[in-house]
Amino acid sequence: MGSRKLKLGIRILLLLSATYIAVSVITEVVYYFLVPASYYELYPAIGIFYLVTGIILYYALVRYRNTSHNELLHIYMYGKMVKLFLTIFFLIFYIYVLDPHKKAFALTMLANYLVFSGLELYIYFLFNKRLTKHEKKQKGHH
């Protein structure tokens, strides 16, 4: 991997991690201080879940970065679909098996899903932009 690609990869992973930490801290502060009755012990599992799924999606995009726009879009959409199903499974598992604070957990899970979906859309945009630039260079050489 070239130096520029490595720097972009590190920047994206740092962005993903920083967003996870910021969302986690803000949500934890809100629950802990403003609505302590809704605070629950497994709260950090939500952020970890989204961080891991975000990193997996990022590496899938890296692996298929030299494909066409259509193929990259399919990889992105497949990753989003898997993430949505995993989110629903995680939510149902928590509510039916662990049970406490159902509403707080569901709202936090939804908020994290939306934040990280937006972040992943931005990451996809970066990959698509890079692919477009690469294709223009290729056409310029022919």
N, CA, C and O atoms as a GROMACS GRO file, in nm:
protein
  568
    1MET      N    1   0.085  -0.117   0.000
    1MET     CA    2   0.000   0.000   0.000
    1MET      C    3   0.090   0.123   0.000
    1MET      O    4   0.185   0.131   0.077
    2GLY      N    5   0.059   0.218  -0.086
    2GLY     CA    6   0.140   0.338  -0.096
    2GLY      C    7   0.123   0.428   0.025
    2GLY      O    8   0.032   0.410   0.106
    3SER      N    9   0.213   0.524   0.036
    3SER     CA   10   0.213   0.615   0.150
    3SER      C   11   0.083   0.696   0.158
    3SER      O   12   0.028   0.714   0.267
    4ARG      N   13   0.034   0.745   0.044
    4ARG     CA   14  -0.090   0.824   0.044
    4ARG      C   15  -0.209   0.738   0.084
    4ARG      O   16  -0.296   0.782   0.158
    5LYS      N   17  -0.212   0.615   0.032
    5LYS     CA   18  -0.323   0.524   0.066
    5LYS      C   19  -0.319   0.487   0.213
    5LYS      O   20  -0.424   0.478   0.278
    6LEU      N   21  -0.199   0.466   0.266
    6LEU     CA   22  -0.185   0.432   0.407
    6LEU      C   23  -0.231   0.548   0.494
    6LEU      O   24  -0.300   0.528   0.594
    7LYS      N   25  -0.193   0.671   0.455
    7LYS     CA   26  -0.235   0.788   0.532
    7LYS      C   27  -0.386   0.803   0.529
    7LYS      O   28  -0.447   0.834   0.632
    8LEU      N   29  -0.448   0.782   0.412
    8LEU     CA   30  -0.594   0.789   0.402
    8LEU      C   31  -0.658   0.682   0.489
    8LEU      O   32  -0.756   0.708   0.559
    9GLY      N   33  -0.604   0.561   0.484
    9GLY     CA   34  -0.658   0.451   0.566
    9GLY      C   35  -0.650   0.481   0.714
    9GLY      O   36  -0.745   0.456   0.788
   10ILE      N   37  -0.537   0.535   0.757
   10ILE     CA   38  -0.520   0.570   0.899
   10ILE      C   39  -0.617   0.682   0.935
   10ILE      O   40  -0.678   0.680   1.042
   11ARG      N   41  -0.630   0.781   0.845
   11ARG     CA   42  -0.722   0.893   0.871
   11ARG      C   43  -0.866   0.844   0.885
   11ARG      O   44  -0.940   0.891   0.972
   12ILE      N   45  -0.906   0.752   0.800
   12ILE     CA   46  -1.043   0.700   0.805
   12ILE      C   47  -1.064   0.620   0.934
   12ILE      O   48  -1.167   0.635   1.000
   13LEU      N   49  -0.968   0.536   0.969
   13LEU     CA   50  -0.982   0.458   1.092
   13LEU      C   51  -0.982   0.548   1.216
   13LEU      O   52  -1.054   0.521   1.312
   14LEU      N   53  -0.902   0.653   1.214
   14LEU     CA   54  -0.903   0.749   1.325
   14LEU      C   55  -1.036   0.822   1.333
   14LEU      O   56  -1.089   0.844   1.442
   15LEU      N   57  -1.091   0.860   1.217
   15LEU     CA   58  -1.221   0.925   1.212
   15LEU      C   59  -1.329   0.833   1.269
   15LEU      O   60  -1.414   0.876   1.348
   16LEU      N   61  -1.325   0.708   1.228
   16LEU     CA   62  -1.422   0.610   1.278
   16LEU      C   63  -1.409   0.594   1.429
   16LEU      O   64  -1.510   0.596   1.500
   17SER      N   65  -1.287   0.579   1.478
   17SER     CA   66  -1.264   0.561   1.622
   17SER      C   67  -1.301   0.686   1.701
   17SER      O   68  -1.363   0.677   1.807
   18ALA      N   69  -1.262   0.804   1.651
   18ALA     CA   70  -1.293   0.929   1.721
   18ALA      C   71  -1.444   0.951   1.728
   18ALA      O   72  -1.495   0.996   1.830
   19THR      N   73  -1.515   0.919   1.621
   19THR     CA   74  -1.660   0.933   1.621
   19THR      C   75  -1.722   0.838   1.722
   19THR      O   76  -1.813   0.876   1.796
   20TYR      N   77  -1.673   0.714   1.725
   20TYR     CA   78  -1.723   0.617   1.823
   20TYR      C   79  -1.704   0.670   1.964
   20TYR      O   80  -1.796   0.666   2.046
   21ILE      N   81  -1.585   0.719   1.993
   21ILE     CA   82  -1.555   0.767   2.129
   21ILE      C   83  -1.642   0.888   2.163
   21ILE      O   84  -1.698   0.895   2.272
   22ALA      N   85  -1.656   0.982   2.069
   22ALA     CA   86  -1.738   1.101   2.094
   22ALA      C   87  -1.884   1.065   2.118
   22ALA      O   88  -1.945   1.113   2.214
   23VAL      N   89  -1.940   0.981   2.032
   23VAL     CA   90  -2.079   0.940   2.049
   23VAL      C   91  -2.097   0.865   2.182
   23VAL      O   92  -2.194   0.888   2.254
   24SER      N   93  -2.004   0.779   2.214
   24SER     CA   94  -2.012   0.702   2.338
   24SER      C   95  -2.007   0.793   2.460
   24SER      O   96  -2.088   0.778   2.552
   25VAL      N   97  -1.913   0.885   2.462
   25VAL     CA   98  -1.898   0.974   2.577
   25VAL      C   99  -2.021   1.064   2.592
   25VAL      O  100  -2.074   1.079   2.702
   26ILE      N  101  -2.066   1.123   2.482
   26ILE     CA  102  -2.183   1.212   2.489
   26ILE      C  103  -2.305   1.136   2.538
   26ILE      O  104  -2.377   1.183   2.626
   27THR      N  105  -2.330   1.019   2.481
   27THR     CA  106  -2.448   0.942   2.521
   27THR      C  107  -2.436   0.895   2.665
   27THR      O  108  -2.534   0.898   2.740
   28GLU      N  109  -2.318   0.851   2.704
   28GLU     CA  110  -2.301   0.805   2.842
   28GLU      C  111  -2.322   0.919   2.941
   28GLU      O  112  -2.386   0.899   3.044
   29VAL      N  113  -2.271   1.036   2.911
   29VAL     CA  114  -2.290   1.152   2.998
   29VAL      C  115  -2.438   1.186   3.008
   29VAL      O  116  -2.489   1.214   3.117
   30VAL      N  117  -2.507   1.185   2.894
   30VAL     CA  118  -2.651   1.216   2.895
   30VAL      C  119  -2.726   1.116   2.983
   30VAL      O  120  -2.804   1.156   3.069
   31TYR      N  121  -2.702   0.987   2.961
   31TYR     CA  122  -2.773   0.887   3.042
   31TYR      C  123  -2.732   0.892   3.189
   31TYR      O  124  -2.817   0.886   3.278
   32TYR      N  125  -2.605   0.903   3.214
   32TYR     CA  126  -2.556   0.894   3.352
   32TYR      C  127  -2.601   1.014   3.437
   32TYR      O  128  -2.640   0.997   3.553
   33PHE      N  129  -2.596   1.134   3.378
   33PHE     CA  130  -2.627   1.253   3.456
   33PHE      C  131  -2.771   1.304   3.438
   33PHE      O  132  -2.831   1.354   3.533
   34LEU      N  133  -2.825   1.292   3.318
   34LEU     CA  134  -2.958   1.348   3.295
   34LEU      C  135  -3.072   1.248   3.317
   34LEU      O  136  -3.179   1.286   3.365
   35VAL      N  137  -3.050   1.122   3.282
   35VAL     CA  138  -3.153   1.019   3.303
   35VAL      C  139  -3.087   0.893   3.362
   35VAL      O  140  -3.081   0.789   3.296
   36PRO      N  141  -3.038   0.904   3.485
   36PRO     CA  142  -2.964   0.791   3.543
   36PRO      C  143  -3.046   0.663   3.556
   36PRO      O  144  -2.989   0.554   3.561
   37ALA      N  145  -3.177   0.673   3.562
   37ALA     CA  146  -3.260   0.553   3.572
   37ALA      C  147  -3.253   0.469   3.445
   37ALA      O  148  -3.281   0.350   3.447
   38SER      N  149  -3.216   0.532   3.334
   38SER     CA  150  -3.207   0.460   3.207
   38SER      C  151  -3.066   0.411   3.175
   38SER      O  152  -3.045   0.345   3.073
   39TYR      N  153  -2.971   0.442   3.261
   39TYR     CA  154  -2.834   0.397   3.237
   39TYR      C  155  -2.826   0.246   3.258
   39TYR      O  156  -2.886   0.194   3.351
   40TYR      N  157  -2.751   0.177   3.173
   40TYR     CA  158  -2.740   0.032   3.183
   40TYR      C  159  -2.594  -0.010   3.165
   40TYR      O  160  -2.516   0.058   3.098
   41GLU      N  161  -2.560  -0.119   3.225
   41GLU     CA  162  -2.422  -0.166   3.229
   41GLU      C  163  -2.363  -0.202   3.093
   41GLU      O  164  -2.245  -0.180   3.070
   42LEU      N  165  -2.443  -0.256   3.004
   42LEU     CA  166  -2.391  -0.301   2.875
   42LEU      C  167  -2.391  -0.191   2.769
   42LEU      O  168  -2.376  -0.218   2.650
   43TYR      N  169  -2.406  -0.067   2.813
   43TYR     CA  170  -2.408   0.045   2.720
   43TYR      C  171  -2.287   0.046   2.625
   43TYR      O  172  -2.307   0.065   2.505
   44PRO      N  173  -2.163   0.026   2.673
   44PRO     CA  174  -2.048   0.029   2.582
   44PRO      C  175  -2.052  -0.075   2.470
   44PRO      O  176  -1.984  -0.059   2.369
   45ALA      N  177  -2.130  -0.180   2.486
   45ALA     CA  178  -2.139  -0.283   2.382
   45ALA      C  179  -2.195  -0.226   2.252
   45ALA      O  180  -2.162  -0.275   2.144
   46ILE      N  181  -2.280  -0.125   2.260
   46ILE     CA  182  -2.338  -0.065   2.140
   46ILE      C  183  -2.228  -0.001   2.055
   46ILE      O  184  -2.217  -0.028   1.936
   47GLY      N  185  -2.148   0.083   2.117
   47GLY     CA  186  -2.041   0.150   2.044
   47GLY      C  187  -1.939   0.052   1.989
   47GLY      O  188  -1.892   0.068   1.876
   48ILE      N  189  -1.906  -0.048   2.066
   48ILE     CA  190  -1.810  -0.149   2.021
   48ILE      C  191  -1.866  -0.223   1.900
   48ILE      O  192  -1.795  -0.249   1.804
   49PHE      N  193  -1.994  -0.256   1.906
   49PHE     CA  194  -2.061  -0.324   1.794
   49PHE      C  195  -2.049  -0.241   1.666
   49PHE      O  196  -2.012  -0.294   1.561
   50TYR      N  197  -2.080  -0.111   1.676
   50TYR     CA  198  -2.074  -0.026   1.557
   50TYR      C  199  -1.932   0.002   1.512
   50TYR      O  200  -1.907   0.014   1.392
   51LEU      N  201  -1.840   0.012   1.604
   51LEU     CA  202  -1.700   0.030   1.566
   51LEU      C  203  -1.651  -0.091   1.488
   51LEU      O  204  -1.587  -0.076   1.384
   52VAL      N  205  -1.680  -0.211   1.537
   52VAL     CA  206  -1.636  -0.334   1.470
   52VAL      C  207  -1.702  -0.347   1.332
   52VAL      O  208  -1.634  -0.379   1.235
   53THR      N  209  -1.832  -0.322   1.323
   53THR     CA  210  -1.898  -0.333   1.192
   53THR      C  211  -1.848  -0.226   1.096
   53THR      O  212  -1.838  -0.250   0.975
   54GLY      N  213  -1.817  -0.108   1.147
   54GLY     CA  214  -1.762  -0.002   1.062
   54GLY      C  215  -1.624  -0.037   1.009
   54GLY      O  216  -1.594  -0.012   0.892
   55ILE      N  217  -1.541  -0.095   1.093
   55ILE     CA  218  -1.407  -0.136   1.050
   55ILE      C  219  -1.416  -0.248   0.947
   55ILE      O  220  -1.341  -0.249   0.850
   56ILE      N  221  -1.507  -0.342   0.968
   56ILE     CA  222  -1.525  -0.452   0.871
   56ILE      C  223  -1.570  -0.396   0.736
   56ILE      O  224  -1.519  -0.438   0.632
   57LEU      N  225  -1.665  -0.302   0.736
   57LEU     CA  226  -1.710  -0.242   0.612
   57LEU      C  227  -1.596  -0.165   0.545
   57LEU      O  228  -1.580  -0.171   0.423
   58TYR      N  229  -1.517  -0.094   0.624
   58TYR     CA  230  -1.403  -0.021   0.570
   58TYR      C  231  -1.306  -0.116   0.500
   58TYR      O  232  -1.263  -0.090   0.387
   59TYR      N  233  -1.273  -0.226   0.565
   59TYR     CA  234  -1.179  -0.320   0.504
   59TYR      C  235  -1.239  -0.389   0.380
   59TYR      O  236  -1.165  -0.425   0.289
   60ALA      N  237  -1.369  -0.407   0.377
   60ALA     CA  238  -1.432  -0.461   0.256
   60ALA      C  239  -1.418  -0.361   0.141
   60ALA      O  240  -1.391  -0.400   0.028
   61LEU      N  241  -1.436  -0.233   0.171
   61LEU     CA  242  -1.418  -0.131   0.068
   61LEU      C  243  -1.273  -0.125   0.021
   61LEU      O  244  -1.246  -0.107  -0.098
   62VAL      N  245  -1.179  -0.139   0.115
   62VAL     CA  246  -1.037  -0.139   0.079
   62VAL      C  247  -1.007  -0.258  -0.012
   62VAL      O  248  -0.937  -0.244  -0.112
   63ARG      N  249  -1.060  -0.372   0.023
   63ARG     CA  250  -1.033  -0.494  -0.054
   63ARG      C  251  -1.085  -0.484  -0.198
   63ARG      O  252  -1.022  -0.535  -0.290
   64TYR      N  253  -1.198  -0.418  -0.216
   64TYR     CA  254  -1.260  -0.410  -0.349
   64TYR      C  255  -1.247  -0.270  -0.410
   64TYR      O  256  -1.326  -0.234  -0.497
   65ARG      N  257  -1.151  -0.192  -0.366
   65ARG     CA  258  -1.138  -0.053  -0.411
   65ARG      C  259  -1.103  -0.040  -0.559
   65ARG      O  260  -1.127   0.066  -0.618
   66ASN      N  261  -1.047  -0.142  -0.619
   66ASN     CA  262  -1.008  -0.134  -0.760
   66ASN      C  263  -1.116  -0.189  -0.854
   66ASN      O  264  -1.088  -0.224  -0.968
   67THR      N  265  -1.238  -0.195  -0.806
   67THR     CA  266  -1.348  -0.244  -0.888
   67THR      C  267  -1.421  -0.125  -0.950
   67THR      O  268  -1.383  -0.010  -0.929
   68SER      N  269  -1.525  -0.154  -1.025
   68SER     CA  270  -1.605  -0.047  -1.086
   68SER      C  271  -1.693   0.020  -0.980
   68SER      O  272  -1.708  -0.029  -0.868
   69HIS      N  273  -1.750   0.133  -1.020
   69HIS     CA  274  -1.842   0.205  -0.929
   69HIS      C  275  -1.958   0.116  -0.888
   69HIS      O  276  -1.998   0.113  -0.771
   70ASN      N  277  -2.013   0.043  -0.985
   70ASN     CA  278  -2.127  -0.045  -0.955
   70ASN      C  279  -2.090  -0.152  -0.854
   70ASN      O  280  -2.164  -0.176  -0.758
   71GLU      N  281  -1.977  -0.217  -0.874
   71GLU     CA  282  -1.936  -0.323  -0.783
   71GLU      C  283  -1.907  -0.267  -0.644
   71GLU      O  284  -1.943  -0.330  -0.544
   72LEU      N  285  -1.844  -0.150  -0.637
   72LEU     CA  286  -1.816  -0.089  -0.507
   72LEU      C  287  -1.947  -0.052  -0.436
   72LEU      O  288  -1.960  -0.068  -0.315
   73LEU      N  289  -2.043  -0.002  -0.513
   73LEU     CA  290  -2.175   0.030  -0.456
   73LEU      C  291  -2.242  -0.097  -0.403
   73LEU      O  292  -2.302  -0.096  -0.296
   74HIS      N  293  -2.233  -0.207  -0.478
   74HIS     CA  294  -2.291  -0.334  -0.432
   74HIS      C  295  -2.225  -0.381  -0.303
   74HIS      O  296  -2.295  -0.427  -0.213
   75ILE      N  297  -2.095  -0.371  -0.293
   75ILE     CA  298  -2.024  -0.410  -0.170
   75ILE      C  299  -2.072  -0.324  -0.055
   75ILE      O  300  -2.100  -0.375   0.053
   76TYR      N  301  -2.080  -0.193  -0.078
   76TYR     CA  302  -2.125  -0.101   0.026
   76TYR      C  303  -2.268  -0.134   0.072
   76TYR      O  304  -2.295  -0.142   0.191
   77MET      N  305  -2.358  -0.153  -0.024
   77MET     CA  306  -2.497  -0.182   0.010
   77MET      C  307  -2.512  -0.317   0.078
   77MET      O  308  -2.592  -0.332   0.170
   78TYR      N  309  -2.435  -0.416   0.034
   78TYR     CA  310  -2.439  -0.546   0.101
   78TYR      C  311  -2.392  -0.531   0.245
   78TYR      O  312  -2.453  -0.588   0.336
   79GLY      N  313  -2.286  -0.455   0.267
   79GLY     CA  314  -2.237  -0.431   0.403
   79GLY      C  315  -2.341  -0.361   0.488
   79GLY      O  316  -2.359  -0.395   0.605
   80LYS      N  317  -2.410  -0.263   0.431
   80LYS     CA  318  -2.515  -0.192   0.505
   80LYS      C  319  -2.632  -0.285   0.540
   80LYS      O  320  -2.688  -0.276   0.649
   81MET      N  321  -2.667  -0.373   0.446
   81MET     CA  322  -2.776  -0.467   0.471
   81MET      C  323  -2.738  -0.564   0.584
   81MET      O  324  -2.819  -0.590   0.673
   82VAL      N  325  -2.616  -0.615   0.580
   82VAL     CA  326  -2.570  -0.706   0.686
   82VAL      C  327  -2.569  -0.632   0.820
   82VAL      O  328  -2.610  -0.687   0.922
   83LYS      N  329  -2.523  -0.507   0.820
   83LYS     CA  330  -2.520  -0.429   0.943
   83LYS      C  331  -2.661  -0.408   0.997
   83LYS      O  332  -2.683  -0.417   1.118
   84LEU      N  333  -2.757  -0.379   0.910
   84LEU     CA  334  -2.894  -0.360   0.954
   84LEU      C  335  -2.950  -0.488   1.017
   84LEU      O  336  -3.011  -0.482   1.124
   85PHE      N  337  -2.927  -0.603   0.953
   85PHE     CA  338  -2.975  -0.729   1.010
   85PHE      C  339  -2.905  -0.762   1.141
   85PHE      O  340  -2.968  -0.812   1.234
   86LEU      N  341  -2.776  -0.734   1.151
   86LEU     CA  342  -2.704  -0.756   1.277
   86LEU      C  343  -2.756  -0.663   1.386
   86LEU      O  344  -2.766  -0.702   1.502
   87THR      N  345  -2.789  -0.539   1.348
   87THR     CA  346  -2.845  -0.444   1.445
   87THR      C  347  -2.979  -0.495   1.497
   87THR      O  348  -3.003  -0.493   1.618
   88ILE      N  349  -3.064  -0.540   1.408
   88ILE     CA  350  -3.195  -0.592   1.449
   88ILE      C  351  -3.177  -0.715   1.539
   88ILE      O  352  -3.244  -0.728   1.641
   89PHE      N  353  -3.086  -0.806   1.501
   89PHE     CA  354  -3.060  -0.924   1.582
   89PHE      C  355  -3.008  -0.884   1.720
   89PHE      O  356  -3.056  -0.935   1.822
   90PHE      N  357  -2.911  -0.793   1.725
   90PHE     CA  358  -2.853  -0.746   1.851
   90PHE      C  359  -2.960  -0.684   1.939
   90PHE      O  360  -2.964  -0.708   2.060
   91LEU      N  361  -3.047  -0.604   1.879
   91LEU     CA  362  -3.154  -0.539   1.952
   91LEU      C  363  -3.254  -0.640   2.008
   91LEU      O  364  -3.291  -0.633   2.126
   92ILE      N  365  -3.297  -0.733   1.926
   92ILE     CA  366  -3.392  -0.836   1.971
   92ILE      C  367  -3.330  -0.923   2.080
   92ILE      O  368  -3.395  -0.955   2.179
   93PHE      N  369  -3.204  -0.961   2.060
   93PHE     CA  370  -3.134  -1.043   2.160
   93PHE      C  371  -3.130  -0.970   2.294
   93PHE      O  372  -3.162  -1.029   2.398
   94TYR      N  373  -3.092  -0.843   2.293
   94TYR     CA  374  -3.083  -0.768   2.418
   94TYR      C  375  -3.218  -0.755   2.485
   94TYR      O  376  -3.230  -0.777   2.606
   95ILE      N  377  -3.320  -0.722   2.408
   95ILE     CA  378  -3.452  -0.698   2.466
   95ILE      C  379  -3.512  -0.826   2.524
   95ILE      O  380  -3.571  -0.824   2.632
   96TYR      N  381  -3.498  -0.938   2.451
   96TYR     CA  382  -3.562  -1.060   2.497
   96TYR      C  383  -3.478  -1.143   2.593
   96TYR      O  384  -3.533  -1.220   2.672
   97VAL      N  385  -3.347  -1.129   2.588
   97VAL     CA  386  -3.261  -1.210   2.676
   97VAL      C  387  -3.217  -1.131   2.798
   97VAL      O  388  -3.221  -1.182   2.910
   98LEU      N  389  -3.174  -1.007   2.778
   98LEU     CA  390  -3.118  -0.930   2.889
   98LEU      C  391  -3.219  -0.835   2.951
   98LEU      O  392  -3.214  -0.810   3.072
   99ASP      N  393  -3.310  -0.782   2.873
   99ASP     CA  394  -3.431  -0.713   2.913
   99ASP      C  395  -3.424  -0.576   2.980
   99ASP      O  396  -3.510  -0.495   2.947
  100PRO      N  397  -3.334  -0.540   3.070
  100PRO     CA  398  -3.349  -0.412   3.140
  100PRO      C  399  -3.333  -0.292   3.047
  100PRO      O  400  -3.256  -0.297   2.950
  101HIS      N  401  -3.404  -0.188   3.077
  101HIS     CA  402  -3.394  -0.061   3.006
  101HIS      C  403  -3.416  -0.074   2.855
  101HIS      O  404  -3.338  -0.023   2.775
  102LYS      N  405  -3.522  -0.143   2.818
  102LYS     CA  406  -3.552  -0.168   2.676
  102LYS      C  407  -3.556  -0.040   2.593
  102LYS      O  408  -3.493  -0.030   2.488
  103LYS      N  409  -3.630   0.057   2.641
  103LYS     CA  410  -3.650   0.180   2.564
  103LYS      C  411  -3.518   0.256   2.549
  103LYS      O  412  -3.484   0.301   2.440
  104ALA      N  413  -3.444   0.271   2.657
  104ALA     CA  414  -3.316   0.344   2.651
  104ALA      C  415  -3.219   0.272   2.558
  104ALA      O  416  -3.148   0.336   2.480
  105PHE      N  417  -3.216   0.141   2.567
  105PHE     CA  418  -3.125   0.064   2.482
  105PHE      C  419  -3.165   0.079   2.335
  105PHE      O  420  -3.079   0.102   2.250
  106ALA      N  421  -3.293   0.066   2.305
  106ALA     CA  422  -3.340   0.077   2.166
  106ALA      C  423  -3.313   0.215   2.109
  106ALA      O  424  -3.269   0.226   1.994
  107LEU      N  425  -3.337   0.320   2.186
  107LEU     CA  426  -3.311   0.456   2.138
  107LEU      C  427  -3.162   0.480   2.116
  107LEU      O  428  -3.123   0.543   2.018
  108THR      N  429  -3.080   0.430   2.207
  108THR     CA  430  -2.935   0.446   2.192
  108THR      C  431  -2.885   0.369   2.070
  108THR      O  432  -2.801   0.417   1.995
  109MET      N  433  -2.938   0.250   2.053
  109MET     CA  434  -2.899   0.168   1.938
  109MET      C  435  -2.937   0.238   1.808
  109MET      O  436  -2.858   0.241   1.714
  110LEU      N  437  -3.057   0.293   1.801
  110LEU     CA  438  -3.102   0.364   1.682
  110LEU      C  439  -3.017   0.488   1.656
  110LEU      O  440  -2.977   0.513   1.542
  111ALA      N  441  -2.988   0.565   1.760
  111ALA     CA  442  -2.905   0.685   1.744
  111ALA      C  443  -2.766   0.649   1.693
  111ALA      O  444  -2.714   0.714   1.603
  112ASN      N  445  -2.707   0.545   1.750
  112ASN     CA  446  -2.575   0.500   1.704
  112ASN      C  447  -2.582   0.450   1.560
  112ASN      O  448  -2.492   0.477   1.481
  113TYR      N  449  -2.687   0.378   1.526
  113TYR     CA  450  -2.702   0.328   1.389
  113TYR      C  451  -2.703   0.445   1.291
  113TYR      O  452  -2.636   0.440   1.188
  114LEU      N  453  -2.779   0.549   1.323
  114LEU     CA  454  -2.788   0.664   1.234
  114LEU      C  455  -2.655   0.738   1.222
  114LEU      O  456  -2.613   0.773   1.112
  115VAL      N  457  -2.588   0.761   1.335
  115VAL     CA  458  -2.460   0.832   1.333
  115VAL      C  459  -2.357   0.753   1.252
  115VAL      O  460  -2.289   0.810   1.166
  116PHE      N  461  -2.346   0.624   1.280
  116PHE     CA  462  -2.245   0.545   1.211
  116PHE      C  463  -2.281   0.518   1.065
  116PHE      O  464  -2.192   0.499   0.982
  117SER      N  465  -2.410   0.516   1.032
  117SER     CA  466  -2.449   0.504   0.892
  117SER      C  467  -2.407   0.628   0.815
  117SER      O  468  -2.359   0.618   0.702
  118GLY      N  469  -2.423   0.743   0.875
  118GLY     CA  470  -2.377   0.866   0.812
  118GLY      C  471  -2.226   0.867   0.793
  118GLY      O  472  -2.176   0.908   0.689
  119LEU      N  473  -2.155   0.822   0.893
  119LEU     CA  474  -2.009   0.815   0.884
  119LEU      C  475  -1.966   0.716   0.776
  119LEU      O  476  -1.874   0.745   0.699
  120GLU      N  477  -2.032   0.603   0.768
  120GLU     CA  478  -1.997   0.504   0.666
  120GLU      C  479  -2.032   0.554   0.526
  120GLU      O  480  -1.963   0.520   0.430
  121LEU      N  481  -2.136   0.633   0.514
  121LEU     CA  482  -2.169   0.694   0.385
  121LEU      C  483  -2.057   0.789   0.343
  121LEU      O  484  -2.020   0.793   0.226
  122TYR      N  485  -2.004   0.864   0.438
  122TYR     CA  486  -1.892   0.954   0.410
  122TYR      C  487  -1.769   0.873   0.366
  122TYR      O  488  -1.700   0.912   0.272
  123ILE      N  489  -1.742   0.763   0.433
  123ILE     CA  490  -1.628   0.678   0.397
  123ILE      C  491  -1.649   0.621   0.256
  123ILE      O  492  -1.555   0.618   0.177
  124TYR      N  493  -1.770   0.577   0.225
  124TYR     CA  494  -1.800   0.529   0.090
  124TYR      C  495  -1.778   0.640  -0.012
  124TYR      O  496  -1.723   0.616  -0.119
  125PHE      N  497  -1.820   0.762   0.022
  125PHE     CA  498  -1.801   0.876  -0.067
  125PHE      C  499  -1.652   0.897  -0.096
  125PHE      O  500  -1.614   0.923  -0.210
  126LEU      N  501  -1.567   0.884   0.008
  126LEU     CA  502  -1.423   0.899  -0.013
  126LEU      C  503  -1.370   0.793  -0.109
  126LEU      O  504  -1.290   0.823  -0.198
  127PHE      N  505  -1.414   0.669  -0.092
  127PHE     CA  506  -1.370   0.562  -0.181
  127PHE      C  507  -1.419   0.587  -0.324
  127PHE      O  508  -1.343   0.568  -0.418
  128ASN      N  509  -1.542   0.629  -0.339
  128ASN     CA  510  -1.598   0.654  -0.472
  128ASN      C  511  -1.526   0.770  -0.540
  128ASN      O  512  -1.499   0.764  -0.660
  129LYS      N  513  -1.495   0.873  -0.464
  129LYS     CA  514  -1.421   0.988  -0.517
  129LYS      C  515  -1.283   0.944  -0.566
  129LYS      O  516  -1.238   0.986  -0.673
  130ARG      N  517  -1.216   0.862  -0.487
  130ARG     CA  518  -1.084   0.811  -0.524
  130ARG      C  519  -1.093   0.725  -0.649
  130ARG      O  520  -1.006   0.733  -0.736
  131LEU      N  521  -1.197   0.643  -0.659
  131LEU     CA  522  -1.215   0.558  -0.776
  131LEU      C  523  -1.238   0.643  -0.902
  131LEU      O  524  -1.184   0.612  -1.008
  132THR      N  525  -1.317   0.748  -0.890
  132THR     CA  526  -1.342   0.837  -1.003
  132THR      C  527  -1.212   0.904  -1.048
  132THR      O  528  -1.184   0.912  -1.168
  133LYS      N  529  -1.133   0.950  -0.953
  133LYS     CA  530  -1.006   1.014  -0.985
  133LYS      C  531  -0.912   0.914  -1.054
  133LYS      O  532  -0.844   0.949  -1.150
  134HIS      N  533  -0.910   0.791  -1.006
  134HIS     CA  534  -0.826   0.686  -1.064
  134HIS      C  535  -0.870   0.655  -1.207
  134HIS      O  536  -0.786   0.638  -1.296
  135GLU      N  537  -1.001   0.646  -1.231
  135GLU     CA  538  -1.053   0.617  -1.365
  135GLU      C  539  -1.020   0.730  -1.462
  135GLU      O  540  -0.990   0.703  -1.579
  136LYS      N  541  -1.026   0.855  -1.418
  136LYS     CA  542  -0.992   0.968  -1.504
  136LYS      C  543  -0.844   0.964  -1.543
  136LYS      O  544  -0.809   0.993  -1.657
  137LYS      N  545  -0.759   0.926  -1.448
  137LYS     CA  546  -0.616   0.912  -1.478
  137LYS      C  547  -0.594   0.803  -1.582
  137LYS      O  548  -0.514   0.819  -1.674
  138GLN      N  549  -0.665   0.691  -1.567
  138GLN     CA  550  -0.651   0.579  -1.660
  138GLN      C  551  -0.694   0.620  -1.802
  138GLN      O  552  -0.628   0.583  -1.899
  139LYS      N  553  -0.802   0.694  -1.813
  139LYS     CA  554  -0.852   0.740  -1.943
  139LYS      C  555  -0.755   0.840  -2.005
  139LYS      O  556  -0.740   0.844  -2.127
  140GLY      N  557  -0.690   0.920  -1.922
  140GLY     CA  558  -0.594   1.019  -1.970
  140GLY      C  559  -0.469   0.955  -2.028
  140GLY      O  560  -0.404   1.014  -2.114
  141HIS      N  561  -0.434   0.835  -1.982
  141HIS     CA  562  -0.317   0.763  -2.031
  141HIS      C  563  -0.344   0.689  -2.160
  141HIS      O  564  -0.250   0.647  -2.227
  142HIS      N  565  -0.470   0.672  -2.196
  142HIS     CA  566  -0.504   0.594  -2.317
  142HIS      C  567  -0.531   0.682  -2.433
  142HIS      O  568  -0.562   0.633  -2.542
   0.00000   0.00000   0.00000
